[in-house]
Amino acid sequence: MNDRAALDLLLEHGPLSRTKIGQLTGLSKPTASQLLVRLETAGLVVATGTTEGRPGPNAQLYAVNARARTSPAST
C-alpha cells in the first residue's frame, strides 16, 4: 500500500527525494528508504539525479522508471 502511494506521488509530482516522499506519505525516513529500495529493485523507480541550489547536502531524487510504465500490449 505504501509502495503504491509513493508511485502515485512520483507520477503526480515527478522526481522526489526520499525525505519529500516521507513527508507527503507520512512515513518515516527509514520506511521511505525501504520502500524506495523495494521499488528500485523491482525496476519501478530509478535514481534521476540530486537536488541542487539549497543549503545542506544534495538529496537523491527518484522517479518512475519510464520503461516500467509501458504495458506489454504497447511493446
CHARMM-style PDB file with segment names, atoms N, HN, CA, C and O in Angstrom:
ATOM      1  N   MET     1       0.825  -1.192   0.000  1.00  0.00      PROA
ATOM      2  CA  MET     1       0.000   0.000   0.000  1.00  0.00      PROA
ATOM      3  C   MET     1       0.878   1.269   0.000  1.00  0.00      PROA
ATOM      4  O   MET     1       0.620   2.206  -0.756  1.00  0.00      PROA
ATOM      5  N   ASN     2       1.914   1.288   0.853  1.00  0.00      PROA
ATOM      6  HN  ASN     2       2.124   0.527   1.467  1.00  0.00      PROA
ATOM      7  CA  ASN     2       2.818   2.436   0.872  1.00  0.00      PROA
ATOM      8  C   ASN     2       3.569   2.573  -0.442  1.00  0.00      PROA
ATOM      9  O   ASN     2       3.810   3.682  -0.919  1.00  0.00      PROA
ATOM     10  N   ASP     3       3.941   1.425  -1.028  1.00  0.00      PROA
ATOM     11  HN  ASP     3       3.745   0.524  -0.641  1.00  0.00      PROA
ATOM     12  CA  ASP     3       4.648   1.458  -2.307  1.00  0.00      PROA
ATOM     13  C   ASP     3       3.789   2.118  -3.372  1.00  0.00      PROA
ATOM     14  O   ASP     3       4.271   2.942  -4.149  1.00  0.00      PROA
ATOM     15  N   ARG     4       2.522   1.755  -3.402  1.00  0.00      PROA
ATOM     16  HN  ARG     4       2.130   1.086  -2.770  1.00  0.00      PROA
ATOM     17  CA  ARG     4       1.599   2.323  -4.396  1.00  0.00      PROA
ATOM     18  C   ARG     4       1.424   3.821  -4.167  1.00  0.00      PROA
ATOM     19  O   ARG     4       1.370   4.594  -5.124  1.00  0.00      PROA
ATOM     20  N   ALA     5       1.336   4.229  -2.907  1.00  0.00      PROA
ATOM     21  HN  ALA     5       1.380   3.601  -2.131  1.00  0.00      PROA
ATOM     22  CA  ALA     5       1.199   5.659  -2.595  1.00  0.00      PROA
ATOM     23  C   ALA     5       2.424   6.424  -3.090  1.00  0.00      PROA
ATOM     24  O   ALA     5       2.293   7.518  -3.639  1.00  0.00      PROA
ATOM     25  N   ALA     6       3.611   5.853  -2.899  1.00  0.00      PROA
ATOM     26  HN  ALA     6       3.718   4.965  -2.453  1.00  0.00      PROA
ATOM     27  CA  ALA     6       4.835   6.511  -3.361  1.00  0.00      PROA
ATOM     28  C   ALA     6       4.859   6.598  -4.882  1.00  0.00      PROA
ATOM     29  O   ALA     6       5.221   7.634  -5.439  1.00  0.00      PROA
ATOM     30  N   LEU     7       4.477   5.519  -5.552  1.00  0.00      PROA
ATOM     31  HN  LEU     7       4.183   4.678  -5.099  1.00  0.00      PROA
ATOM     32  CA  LEU     7       4.429   5.544  -7.024  1.00  0.00      PROA
ATOM     33  C   LEU     7       3.443   6.603  -7.517  1.00  0.00      PROA
ATOM     34  O   LEU     7       3.734   7.333  -8.465  1.00  0.00      PROA
ATOM     35  N   ASP     8       2.289   6.684  -6.881  1.00  0.00      PROA
ATOM     36  HN  ASP     8       2.052   6.092  -6.111  1.00  0.00      PROA
ATOM     37  CA  ASP     8       1.295   7.694  -7.272  1.00  0.00      PROA
ATOM     38  C   ASP     8       1.856   9.102  -7.107  1.00  0.00      PROA
ATOM     39  O   ASP     8       1.637   9.961  -7.961  1.00  0.00      PROA
ATOM     40  N   LEU     9       2.578   9.342  -6.012  1.00  0.00      PROA
ATOM     41  HN  LEU     9       2.755   8.643  -5.318  1.00  0.00      PROA
ATOM     42  CA  LEU     9       3.176  10.661  -5.792  1.00  0.00      PROA
ATOM     43  C   LEU     9       4.222  10.971  -6.862  1.00  0.00      PROA
ATOM     44  O   LEU     9       4.281  12.093  -7.364  1.00  0.00      PROA
ATOM     45  N   LEU    10       5.034   9.996  -7.206  1.00  0.00      PROA
ATOM     46  HN  LEU    10       4.986   9.084  -6.798  1.00  0.00      PROA
ATOM     47  CA  LEU    10       6.052  10.215  -8.232  1.00  0.00      PROA
ATOM     48  C   LEU    10       5.417  10.477  -9.595  1.00  0.00      PROA
ATOM     49  O   LEU    10       5.918  11.289 -10.372  1.00  0.00      PROA
ATOM     50  N   LEU    11       4.330   9.799  -9.879  1.00  0.00      PROA
ATOM     51  HN  LEU    11       3.923   9.140  -9.247  1.00  0.00      PROA
ATOM     52  CA  LEU    11       3.623  10.055 -11.141  1.00  0.00      PROA
ATOM     53  C   LEU    11       3.007  11.452 -11.155  1.00  0.00      PROA
ATOM     54  O   LEU    11       3.002  12.128 -12.184  1.00  0.00      PROA
ATOM     55  N   GLU    12       2.497  11.870 -10.020  1.00  0.00      PROA
ATOM     56  HN  GLU    12       2.501  11.321  -9.184  1.00  0.00      PROA
ATOM     57  CA  GLU    12       1.829  13.171  -9.929  1.00  0.00      PROA
ATOM     58  C   GLU    12       2.807  14.340  -9.887  1.00  0.00      PROA
ATOM     59  O   GLU    12       2.581  15.358 -10.542  1.00  0.00      PROA
ATOM     60  N   HSD    13       3.893  14.204  -9.123  1.00  0.00      PROA
ATOM     61  HN  HSD    13       4.077  13.377  -8.592  1.00  0.00      PROA
ATOM     62  CA  HSD    13       4.802  15.319  -8.878  1.00  0.00      PROA
ATOM     63  C   HSD    13       6.102  15.266  -9.665  1.00  0.00      PROA
ATOM     64  O   HSD    13       6.810  16.270  -9.749  1.00  0.00      PROA
ATOM     65  N   GLY    14       6.426  14.130 -10.237  1.00  0.00      PROA
ATOM     66  HN  GLY    14       5.852  13.315 -10.169  1.00  0.00      PROA
ATOM     67  CA  GLY    14       7.728  13.988 -10.879  1.00  0.00      PROA
ATOM     68  C   GLY    14       8.760  13.589  -9.850  1.00  0.00      PROA
ATOM     69  O   GLY    14       8.402  13.135  -8.763  1.00  0.00      PROA
ATOM     70  N   PRO    15      10.046  13.749 -10.169  1.00  0.00      PROA
ATOM     71  CA  PRO    15      11.101  13.302  -9.259  1.00  0.00      PROA
ATOM     72  C   PRO    15      10.983  13.916  -7.866  1.00  0.00      PROA
ATOM     73  O   PRO    15      10.764  15.118  -7.709  1.00  0.00      PROA
ATOM     74  N   LEU    16      11.136  13.047  -6.856  1.00  0.00      PROA
ATOM     75  HN  LEU    16      11.314  12.072  -6.983  1.00  0.00      PROA
ATOM     76  CA  LEU    16      11.062  13.467  -5.460  1.00  0.00      PROA
ATOM     77  C   LEU    16      12.199  12.833  -4.678  1.00  0.00      PROA
ATOM     78  O   LEU    16      12.710  11.775  -5.044  1.00  0.00      PROA
ATOM     79  N   SER    17      12.583  13.491  -3.605  1.00  0.00      PROA
ATOM     80  HN  SER    17      12.168  14.350  -3.308  1.00  0.00      PROA
ATOM     81  CA  SER    17      13.591  12.931  -2.705  1.00  0.00      PROA
ATOM     82  C   SER    17      12.926  11.977  -1.722  1.00  0.00      PROA
ATOM     83  O   SER    17      11.706  11.974  -1.561  1.00  0.00      PROA
ATOM     84  N   ARG    18      13.751  11.171  -1.072  1.00  0.00      PROA
ATOM     85  HN  ARG    18      14.742  11.173  -1.203  1.00  0.00      PROA
ATOM     86  CA  ARG    18      13.262  10.257  -0.048  1.00  0.00      PROA
ATOM     87  C   ARG    18      12.557  11.037   1.061  1.00  0.00      PROA
ATOM     88  O   ARG    18      11.508  10.621   1.554  1.00  0.00      PROA
ATOM     89  N   THR    19      13.143  12.171   1.448  1.00  0.00      PROA
ATOM     90  HN  THR    19      13.995  12.509   1.048  1.00  0.00      PROA
ATOM     91  CA  THR    19      12.559  12.992   2.509  1.00  0.00      PROA
ATOM     92  C   THR    19      11.189  13.518   2.101  1.00  0.00      PROA
ATOM     93  O   THR    19      10.248  13.484   2.895  1.00  0.00      PROA
ATOM     94  N   LYS    20      11.072  14.002   0.871  1.00  0.00      PROA
ATOM     95  HN  LYS    20      11.836  14.030   0.227  1.00  0.00      PROA
ATOM     96  CA  LYS    20       9.793  14.547   0.401  1.00  0.00      PROA
ATOM     97  C   LYS    20       8.737  13.446   0.312  1.00  0.00      PROA
ATOM     98  O   LYS    20       7.578  13.672   0.661  1.00  0.00      PROA
ATOM     99  N   ILE    21       9.128  12.259  -0.151  1.00  0.00      PROA
ATOM    100  HN  ILE    21      10.070  12.075  -0.434  1.00  0.00      PROA
ATOM    101  CA  ILE    21       8.179  11.141  -0.198  1.00  0.00      PROA
ATOM    102  C   ILE    21       7.705  10.819   1.215  1.00  0.00      PROA
ATOM    103  O   ILE    21       6.519  10.578   1.439  1.00  0.00      PROA
ATOM    104  N   GLY    22       8.637  10.818   2.166  1.00  0.00      PROA
ATOM    105  HN  GLY    22       9.600  11.014   1.984  1.00  0.00      PROA
ATOM    106  CA  GLY    22       8.260  10.582   3.560  1.00  0.00      PROA
ATOM    107  C   GLY    22       7.290  11.625   4.079  1.00  0.00      PROA
ATOM    108  O   GLY    22       6.314  11.291   4.751  1.00  0.00      PROA
ATOM    109  N   GLN    23       7.554  12.888   3.769  1.00  0.00      PROA
ATOM    110  HN  GLN    23       8.347  13.159   3.222  1.00  0.00      PROA
ATOM    111  CA  GLN    23       6.671  13.971   4.219  1.00  0.00      PROA
ATOM    112  C   GLN    23       5.282  13.844   3.602  1.00  0.00      PROA
ATOM    113  O   GLN    23       4.279  13.986   4.302  1.00  0.00      PROA
ATOM    114  N   LEU    24       5.215  13.582   2.317  1.00  0.00      PROA
ATOM    115  HN  LEU    24       6.030  13.466   1.749  1.00  0.00      PROA
ATOM    116  CA  LEU    24       3.925  13.531   1.624  1.00  0.00      PROA
ATOM    117  C   LEU    24       3.098  12.299   1.996  1.00  0.00      PROA
ATOM    118  O   LEU    24       1.869  12.339   1.947  1.00  0.00      PROA
ATOM    119  N   THR    25       3.768  11.206   2.366  1.00  0.00      PROA
ATOM    120  HN  THR    25       4.767  11.174   2.406  1.00  0.00      PROA
ATOM    121  CA  THR    25       3.045   9.984   2.731  1.00  0.00      PROA
ATOM    122  C   THR    25       2.857   9.851   4.236  1.00  0.00      PROA
ATOM    123  O   THR    25       2.032   9.059   4.690  1.00  0.00      PROA
ATOM    124  N   GLY    26       3.612  10.617   5.009  1.00  0.00      PROA
ATOM    125  HN  GLY    26       4.283  11.260   4.640  1.00  0.00      PROA
ATOM    126  CA  GLY    26       3.565  10.481   6.460  1.00  0.00      PROA
ATOM    127  C   GLY    26       4.441   9.351   6.978  1.00  0.00      PROA
ATOM    128  O   GLY    26       4.351   8.982   8.149  1.00  0.00      PROA
ATOM    129  N   LEU    27       5.290   8.799   6.114  1.00  0.00      PROA
ATOM    130  HN  LEU    27       5.363   9.098   5.162  1.00  0.00      PROA
ATOM    131  CA  LEU    27       6.174   7.704   6.508  1.00  0.00      PROA
ATOM    132  C   LEU    27       7.469   8.258   7.092  1.00  0.00      PROA
ATOM    133  O   LEU    27       7.882   9.372   6.770  1.00  0.00      PROA
ATOM    134  N   SER    28       8.102   7.466   7.953  1.00  0.00      PROA
ATOM    135  HN  SER    28       7.766   6.561   8.214  1.00  0.00      PROA
ATOM    136  CA  SER    28       9.403   7.856   8.492  1.00  0.00      PROA
ATOM    137  C   SER    28      10.457   7.765   7.391  1.00  0.00      PROA
ATOM    138  O   SER    28      10.245   7.114   6.368  1.00  0.00      PROA
ATOM    139  N   LYS    29      11.594   8.423   7.611  1.00  0.00      PROA
ATOM    140  HN  LYS    29      11.767   8.952   8.442  1.00  0.00      PROA
ATOM    141  CA  LYS    29      12.684   8.362   6.625  1.00  0.00      PROA
ATOM    142  C   LYS    29      13.152   6.925   6.395  1.00  0.00      PROA
ATOM    143  O   LYS    29      13.355   6.530   5.247  1.00  0.00      PROA
ATOM    144  N   PRO    30      13.331   6.125   7.465  1.00  0.00      PROA
ATOM    145  CA  PRO    30      13.752   4.736   7.219  1.00  0.00      PROA
ATOM    146  C   PRO    30      12.724   3.939   6.410  1.00  0.00      PROA
ATOM    147  O   PRO    30      13.100   3.148   5.544  1.00  0.00      PROA
ATOM    148  N   THR    31      11.436   4.139   6.683  1.00  0.00      PROA
ATOM    149  HN  THR    31      11.131   4.781   7.386  1.00  0.00      PROA
ATOM    150  CA  THR    31      10.401   3.425   5.931  1.00  0.00      PROA
ATOM    151  C   THR    31      10.374   3.883   4.486  1.00  0.00      PROA
ATOM    152  O   THR    31      10.226   3.065   3.578  1.00  0.00      PROA
ATOM    153  N   ALA    32      10.515   5.191   4.263  1.00  0.00      PROA
ATOM    154  HN  ALA    32      10.635   5.856   5.000  1.00  0.00      PROA
ATOM    155  CA  ALA    32      10.560   5.709   2.892  1.00  0.00      PROA
ATOM    156  C   ALA    32      11.778   5.144   2.163  1.00  0.00      PROA
ATOM    157  O   ALA    32      11.693   4.811   0.981  1.00  0.00      PROA
ATOM    158  N   SER    33      12.898   5.035   2.854  1.00  0.00      PROA
ATOM    159  HN  SER    33      12.967   5.305   3.815  1.00  0.00      PROA
ATOM    160  CA  SER    33      14.107   4.457   2.243  1.00  0.00      PROA
ATOM    161  C   SER    33      13.877   3.006   1.860  1.00  0.00      PROA
ATOM    162  O   SER    33      14.257   2.582   0.768  1.00  0.00      PROA
ATOM    163  N   GLN    34      13.259   2.243   2.749  1.00  0.00      PROA
ATOM    164  HN  GLN    34      12.950   2.587   3.636  1.00  0.00      PROA
ATOM    165  CA  GLN    34      12.998   0.826   2.472  1.00  0.00      PROA
ATOM    166  C   GLN    34      12.082   0.653   1.269  1.00  0.00      PROA
ATOM    167  O   GLN    34      12.317  -0.215   0.428  1.00  0.00      PROA
ATOM    168  N   LEU    35      11.046   1.467   1.182  1.00  0.00      PROA
ATOM    169  HN  LEU    35      10.855   2.172   1.865  1.00  0.00      PROA
ATOM    170  CA  LEU    35      10.132   1.307   0.046  1.00  0.00      PROA
ATOM    171  C   LEU    35      10.802   1.714  -1.253  1.00  0.00      PROA
ATOM    172  O   LEU    35      10.527   1.118  -2.295  1.00  0.00      PROA
ATOM    173  N   LEU    36      11.678   2.721  -1.221  1.00  0.00      PROA
ATOM    174  HN  LEU    36      11.901   3.205  -0.375  1.00  0.00      PROA
ATOM    175  CA  LEU    36      12.398   3.102  -2.436  1.00  0.00      PROA
ATOM    176  C   LEU    36      13.360   2.005  -2.871  1.00  0.00      PROA
ATOM    177  O   LEU    36      13.538   1.778  -4.068  1.00  0.00      PROA
ATOM    178  N   VAL    37      13.979   1.325  -1.920  1.00  0.00      PROA
ATOM    179  HN  VAL    37      13.835   1.509  -0.948  1.00  0.00      PROA
ATOM    180  CA  VAL    37      14.852   0.200  -2.265  1.00  0.00      PROA
ATOM    181  C   VAL    37      14.026  -0.899  -2.933  1.00  0.00      PROA
ATOM    182  O   VAL    37      14.447  -1.457  -3.946  1.00  0.00      PROA
ATOM    183  N   ARG    38      12.857  -1.215  -2.376  1.00  0.00      PROA
ATOM    184  HN  ARG    38      12.515  -0.763  -1.553  1.00  0.00      PROA
ATOM    185  CA  ARG    38      11.977  -2.238  -2.971  1.00  0.00      PROA
ATOM    186  C   ARG    38      11.569  -1.853  -4.386  1.00  0.00      PROA
ATOM    187  O   ARG    38      11.633  -2.674  -5.301  1.00  0.00      PROA
ATOM    188  N   LEU    39      11.150  -0.600  -4.563  1.00  0.00      PROA
ATOM    189  HN  LEU    39      11.099   0.066  -3.820  1.00  0.00      PROA
ATOM    190  CA  LEU    39      10.687  -0.144  -5.875  1.00  0.00      PROA
ATOM    191  C   LEU    39      11.834  -0.095  -6.883  1.00  0.00      PROA
ATOM    192  O   LEU    39      11.644  -0.415  -8.057  1.00  0.00      PROA
ATOM    193  N   GLU    40      13.014   0.302  -6.432  1.00  0.00      PROA
ATOM    194  HN  GLU    40      13.168   0.562  -5.479  1.00  0.00      PROA
ATOM    195  CA  GLU    40      14.166   0.358  -7.326  1.00  0.00      PROA
ATOM    196  C   GLU    40      14.602  -1.066  -7.712  1.00  0.00      PROA
ATOM    197  O   GLU    40      14.933  -1.322  -8.870  1.00  0.00      PROA
ATOM    198  N   THR    41      14.602  -1.977  -6.752  1.00  0.00      PROA
ATOM    199  HN  THR    41      14.334  -1.769  -5.811  1.00  0.00      PROA
ATOM    200  CA  THR    41      14.960  -3.370  -7.017  1.00  0.00      PROA
ATOM    201  C   THR    41      13.982  -4.007  -8.006  1.00  0.00      PROA
ATOM    202  O   THR    41      14.373  -4.815  -8.849  1.00  0.00      PROA
ATOM    203  N   ALA    42      12.716  -3.634  -7.891  1.00  0.00      PROA
ATOM    204  HN  ALA    42      12.399  -2.978  -7.207  1.00  0.00      PROA
ATOM    205  CA  ALA    42      11.692  -4.157  -8.799  1.00  0.00      PROA
ATOM    206  C   ALA    42      11.732  -3.482 -10.167  1.00  0.00      PROA
ATOM    207  O   ALA    42      11.015  -3.892 -11.080  1.00  0.00      PROA
ATOM    208  N   GLY    43      12.565  -2.447 -10.317  1.00  0.00      PROA
ATOM    209  HN  GLY    43      13.148  -2.114  -9.575  1.00  0.00      PROA
ATOM    210  CA  GLY    43      12.673  -1.751 -11.595  1.00  0.00      PROA
ATOM    211  C   GLY    43      11.567  -0.737 -11.832  1.00  0.00      PROA
ATOM    212  O   GLY    43      11.371  -0.283 -12.959  1.00  0.00      PROA
ATOM    213  N   LEU    44      10.841  -0.378 -10.772  1.00  0.00      PROA
ATOM    214  HN  LEU    44      11.001  -0.747  -9.856  1.00  0.00      PROA
ATOM    215  CA  LEU    44       9.727   0.559 -10.932  1.00  0.00      PROA
ATOM    216  C   LEU    44      10.141   2.010 -10.783  1.00  0.00      PROA
ATOM    217  O   LEU    44       9.494   2.895 -11.342  1.00  0.00      PROA
ATOM    218  N   VAL    45      11.208   2.272 -10.040  1.00  0.00      PROA
ATOM    219  HN  VAL    45      11.734   1.553  -9.586  1.00  0.00      PROA
ATOM    220  CA  VAL    45      11.728   3.634  -9.907  1.00  0.00      PROA
ATOM    221  C   VAL    45      13.215   3.626 -10.193  1.00  0.00      PROA
ATOM    222  O   VAL    45      13.882   2.598 -10.071  1.00  0.00      PROA
ATOM    223  N   VAL    46      13.729   4.792 -10.579  1.00  0.00      PROA
ATOM    224  HN  VAL    46      13.188   5.627 -10.679  1.00  0.00      PROA
ATOM    225  CA  VAL    46      15.154   4.969 -10.844  1.00  0.00      PROA
ATOM    226  C   VAL    46      15.621   6.266 -10.199  1.00  0.00      PROA
ATOM    227  O   VAL    46      14.860   7.224 -10.058  1.00  0.00      PROA
ATOM    228  N   ALA    47      16.892   6.270  -9.812  1.00  0.00      PROA
ATOM    229  HN  ALA    47      17.510   5.492  -9.926  1.00  0.00      PROA
ATOM    230  CA  ALA    47      17.512   7.497  -9.326  1.00  0.00      PROA
ATOM    231  C   ALA    47      17.749   8.392 -10.537  1.00  0.00      PROA
ATOM    232  O   ALA    47      18.296   7.946 -11.545  1.00  0.00      PROA
ATOM    233  N   THR    48      17.341   9.648 -10.438  1.00  0.00      PROA
ATOM    234  HN  THR    48      16.897  10.010  -9.619  1.00  0.00      PROA
ATOM    235  CA  THR    48      17.412  10.531 -11.600  1.00  0.00      PROA
ATOM    236  C   THR    48      18.371  11.704 -11.436  1.00  0.00      PROA
ATOM    237  O   THR    48      18.594  12.453 -12.387  1.00  0.00      PROA
ATOM    238  N   GLY    49      18.931  11.873 -10.271  1.00  0.00      PROA
ATOM    239  HN  GLY    49      18.751  11.264  -9.498  1.00  0.00      PROA
ATOM    240  CA  GLY    49      19.827  12.993 -10.039  1.00  0.00      PROA
ATOM    241  C   GLY    49      19.754  13.423  -8.598  1.00  0.00      PROA
ATOM    242  O   GLY    49      19.309  12.667  -7.734  1.00  0.00      PROA
ATOM    243  N   THR    50      20.192  14.642  -8.337  1.00  0.00      PROA
ATOM    244  HN  THR    50      20.553  15.256  -9.039  1.00  0.00      PROA
ATOM    245  CA  THR    50      20.176  15.170  -6.981  1.00  0.00      PROA
ATOM    246  C   THR    50      19.635  16.586  -6.978  1.00  0.00      PROA
ATOM    247  O   THR    50      19.635  17.275  -7.999  1.00  0.00      PROA
ATOM    248  N   THR    51      19.174  17.005  -5.810  1.00  0.00      PROA
ATOM    249  HN  THR    51      19.174  16.445  -4.981  1.00  0.00      PROA
ATOM    250  CA  THR    51      18.734  18.387  -5.650  1.00  0.00      PROA
ATOM    251  C   THR    51      19.955  19.279  -5.604  1.00  0.00      PROA
ATOM    252  O   THR    51      21.030  18.849  -5.183  1.00  0.00      PROA
ATOM    253  N   GLU    52      19.796  20.509  -6.032  1.00  0.00      PROA
ATOM    254  HN  GLU    52      18.923  20.858  -6.373  1.00  0.00      PROA
ATOM    255  CA  GLU    52      20.909  21.458  -6.029  1.00  0.00      PROA
ATOM    256  C   GLU    52      20.383  22.842  -5.679  1.00  0.00      PROA
ATOM    257  O   GLU    52      19.184  23.110  -5.763  1.00  0.00      PROA
ATOM    258  N   GLY    53      21.304  23.712  -5.287  1.00  0.00      PROA
ATOM    259  HN  GLY    53      22.277  23.495  -5.219  1.00  0.00      PROA
ATOM    260  CA  GLY    53      20.966  25.108  -5.073  1.00  0.00      PROA
ATOM    261  C   GLY    53      20.249  25.397  -3.776  1.00  0.00      PROA
ATOM    262  O   GLY    53      19.525  26.386  -3.670  1.00  0.00      PROA
ATOM    263  N   ARG    54      20.445  24.542  -2.787  1.00  0.00      PROA
ATOM    264  HN  ARG    54      21.034  23.739  -2.873  1.00  0.00      PROA
ATOM    265  CA  ARG    54      19.845  24.812  -1.487  1.00  0.00      PROA
ATOM    266  C   ARG    54      20.857  24.450  -0.414  1.00  0.00      PROA
ATOM    267  O   ARG    54      21.780  23.679  -0.676  1.00  0.00      PROA
ATOM    268  N   PRO    55      20.703  24.989   0.786  1.00  0.00      PROA
ATOM    269  CA  PRO    55      21.659  24.671   1.847  1.00  0.00      PROA
ATOM    270  C   PRO    55      21.611  23.182   2.205  1.00  0.00      PROA
ATOM    271  O   PRO    55      20.589  22.518   2.039  1.00  0.00      PROA
ATOM    272  N   GLY    56      22.729  22.687   2.694  1.00  0.00      PROA
ATOM    273  HN  GLY    56      23.560  23.227   2.829  1.00  0.00      PROA
ATOM    274  CA  GLY    56      22.790  21.300   3.117  1.00  0.00      PROA
ATOM    275  C   GLY    56      23.203  20.382   1.994  1.00  0.00      PROA
ATOM    276  O   GLY    56      23.421  20.815   0.863  1.00  0.00      PROA
ATOM    277  N   PRO    57      23.310  19.090   2.325  1.00  0.00      PROA
ATOM    278  CA  PRO    57      23.725  18.133   1.303  1.00  0.00      PROA
ATOM    279  C   PRO    57      22.657  17.950   0.228  1.00  0.00      PROA
ATOM    280  O   PRO    57      21.465  18.127   0.483  1.00  0.00      PROA
ATOM    281  N   ASN    58      23.095  17.600  -0.960  1.00  0.00      PROA
ATOM    282  HN  ASN    58      24.062  17.456  -1.167  1.00  0.00      PROA
ATOM    283  CA  ASN    58      22.163  17.329  -2.046  1.00  0.00      PROA
ATOM    284  C   ASN    58      21.438  16.015  -1.772  1.00  0.00      PROA
ATOM    285  O   ASN    58      22.039  15.063  -1.274  1.00  0.00      PROA
ATOM    286  N   ALA    59      20.162  15.964  -2.091  1.00  0.00      PROA
ATOM    287  HN  ALA    59      19.673  16.737  -2.495  1.00  0.00      PROA
ATOM    288  CA  ALA    59      19.357  14.766  -1.871  1.00  0.00      PROA
ATOM    289  C   ALA    59      19.159  14.023  -3.187  1.00  0.00      PROA
ATOM    290  O   ALA    59      18.964  14.640  -4.235  1.00  0.00      PROA
ATOM    291  N   GLN    60      19.209  12.700  -3.124  1.00  0.00      PROA
ATOM    292  HN  GLN    60      19.367  12.199  -2.273  1.00  0.00      PROA
ATOM    293  CA  GLN    60      18.954  11.861  -4.295  1.00  0.00      PROA
ATOM    294  C   GLN    60      17.486  11.992  -4.687  1.00  0.00      PROA
ATOM    295  O   GLN    60      16.603  11.948  -3.830  1.00  0.00      PROA
ATOM    296  N   LEU    61      17.228  12.150  -5.976  1.00  0.00      PROA
ATOM    297  HN  LEU    61      17.945  12.186  -6.673  1.00  0.00      PROA
ATOM    298  CA  LEU    61      15.856  12.214  -6.482  1.00  0.00      PROA
ATOM    299  C   LEU    61      15.502  10.898  -7.150  1.00  0.00      PROA
ATOM    300  O   LEU    61      16.348  10.255  -7.771  1.00  0.00      PROA
ATOM    301  N   TYR    62      14.247  10.507  -7.017  1.00  0.00      PROA
ATOM    302  HN  TYR    62      13.559  11.030  -6.512  1.00  0.00      PROA
ATOM    303  CA  TYR    62      13.744   9.273  -7.611  1.00  0.00      PROA
ATOM    304  C   TYR    62      12.547   9.594  -8.487  1.00  0.00      PROA
ATOM    305  O   TYR    62      11.775  10.508  -8.194  1.00  0.00      PROA
ATOM    306  N   ALA    63      12.397   8.831  -9.571  1.00  0.00      PROA
ATOM    307  HN  ALA    63      13.024   8.089  -9.810  1.00  0.00      PROA
ATOM    308  CA  ALA    63      11.274   8.998 -10.492  1.00  0.00      PROA
ATOM    309  C   ALA    63      10.808   7.624 -10.941  1.00  0.00      PROA
ATOM    310  O   ALA    63      11.531   6.636 -10.813  1.00  0.00      PROA
ATOM    311  N   VAL    64       9.596   7.574 -11.464  1.00  0.00      PROA
ATOM    312  HN  VAL    64       9.009   8.377 -11.568  1.00  0.00      PROA
ATOM    313  CA  VAL    64       9.075   6.330 -12.013  1.00  0.00      PROA
ATOM    314  C   VAL    64       9.905   5.958 -13.234  1.00  0.00      PROA
ATOM    315  O   VAL    64      10.196   6.807 -14.077  1.00  0.00      PROA
ATOM    316  N   ASN    65      10.278   4.710 -13.325  1.00  0.00      PROA
ATOM    317  HN  ASN    65      10.042   4.020 -12.640  1.00  0.00      PROA
ATOM    318  CA  ASN    65      11.050   4.200 -14.461  1.00  0.00      PROA
ATOM    319  C   ASN    65      10.155   4.217 -15.695  1.00  0.00      PROA
ATOM    320  O   ASN    65       9.143   3.517 -15.736  1.00  0.00      PROA
ATOM    321  N   ALA    66      10.515   5.005 -16.692  1.00  0.00      PROA
ATOM    322  HN  ALA    66      11.336   5.574 -16.659  1.00  0.00      PROA
ATOM    323  CA  ALA    66       9.702   5.125 -17.908  1.00  0.00      PROA
ATOM    324  C   ALA    66       9.522   3.781 -18.600  1.00  0.00      PROA
ATOM    325  O   ALA    66       8.474   3.520 -19.190  1.00  0.00      PROA
ATOM    326  N   ARG    67      10.524   2.942 -18.532  1.00  0.00      PROA
ATOM    327  HN  ARG    67      11.376   3.154 -18.053  1.00  0.00      PROA
ATOM    328  CA  ARG    67      10.410   1.615 -19.161  1.00  0.00      PROA
ATOM    329  C   ARG    67       9.392   0.734 -18.448  1.00  0.00      PROA
ATOM    330  O   ARG    67       8.777  -0.131 -19.070  1.00  0.00      PROA
ATOM    331  N   ALA    68       9.213   0.944 -17.165  1.00  0.00      PROA
ATOM    332  HN  ALA    68       9.713   1.647 -16.659  1.00  0.00      PROA
ATOM    333  CA  ALA    68       8.235   0.158 -16.413  1.00  0.00      PROA
ATOM    334  C   ALA    68       6.816   0.627 -16.680  1.00  0.00      PROA
ATOM    335  O   ALA    68       5.858  -0.087 -16.383  1.00  0.00      PROA
ATOM    336  N   ARG    69       6.674   1.817 -17.237  1.00  0.00      PROA
ATOM    337  HN  ARG    69       7.452   2.397 -17.478  1.00  0.00      PROA
ATOM    338  CA  ARG    69       5.344   2.388 -17.489  1.00  0.00      PROA
ATOM    339  C   ARG    69       4.710   1.851 -18.757  1.00  0.00      PROA
ATOM    340  O   ARG    69       3.504   2.007 -18.950  1.00  0.00      PROA
ATOM    341  N   THR    70       5.486   1.223 -19.627  1.00  0.00      PROA
ATOM    342  HN  THR    70       6.465   1.096 -19.471  1.00  0.00      PROA
ATOM    343  CA  THR    70       4.897   0.702 -20.867  1.00  0.00      PROA
ATOM    344  C   THR    70       4.269  -0.639 -20.595  1.00  0.00      PROA
ATOM    345  O   THR    70       4.859  -1.490 -19.930  1.00  0.00      PROA
ATOM    346  N   SER    71       3.089  -0.824 -21.102  1.00  0.00      PROA
ATOM    347  HN  SER    71       2.610  -0.133 -21.643  1.00  0.00      PROA
ATOM    348  CA  SER    71       2.401  -2.105 -20.908  1.00  0.00      PROA
ATOM    349  C   SER    71       2.851  -3.090 -21.971  1.00  0.00      PROA
ATOM    350  O   SER    71       3.285  -2.680 -23.047  1.00  0.00      PROA
ATOM    351  N   PRO    72       2.753  -4.400 -21.684  1.00  0.00      PROA
ATOM    352  CA  PRO    72       3.173  -5.396 -22.678  1.00  0.00      PROA
ATOM    353  C   PRO    72       2.407  -5.274 -24.001  1.00  0.00      PROA
ATOM    354  O   PRO    72       2.948  -5.612 -25.054  1.00  0.00      PROA
ATOM    355  N   ALA    73       1.179  -4.804 -23.964  1.00  0.00      PROA
ATOM    356  HN  ALA    73       0.739  -4.530 -23.108  1.00  0.00      PROA
ATOM    357  CA  ALA    73       0.390  -4.665 -25.179  1.00  0.00      PROA
ATOM    358  C   ALA    73       0.931  -3.573 -26.088  1.00  0.00      PROA
ATOM    359  O   ALA    73       0.712  -3.603 -27.299  1.00  0.00      PROA
ATOM    360  N   SER    74       1.654  -2.587 -25.496  1.00  0.00      PROA
ATOM    361  HN  SER    74       1.833  -2.563 -24.512  1.00  0.00      PROA
ATOM    362  CA  SER    74       2.137  -1.465 -26.304  1.00  0.00      PROA
ATOM    363  C   SER    74       3.538  -1.701 -26.830  1.00  0.00      PROA
ATOM    364  O   SER    74       4.060  -0.848 -27.547  1.00  0.00      PROA
ATOM    365  N   THR    75       4.170  -2.817 -26.508  1.00  0.00      PROA
ATOM    366  HN  THR    75       3.745  -3.511 -25.926  1.00  0.00      PROA
ATOM    367  CA  THR    75       5.530  -3.064 -26.985  1.00  0.00      PROA
ATOM    368  C   THR    75       5.541  -3.923 -28.214  1.00  0.00      PROA
ATOM    369  OT1 THR    75       6.610  -4.226 -28.745  1.00  0.00      PROA
TER     370      THR     75
END
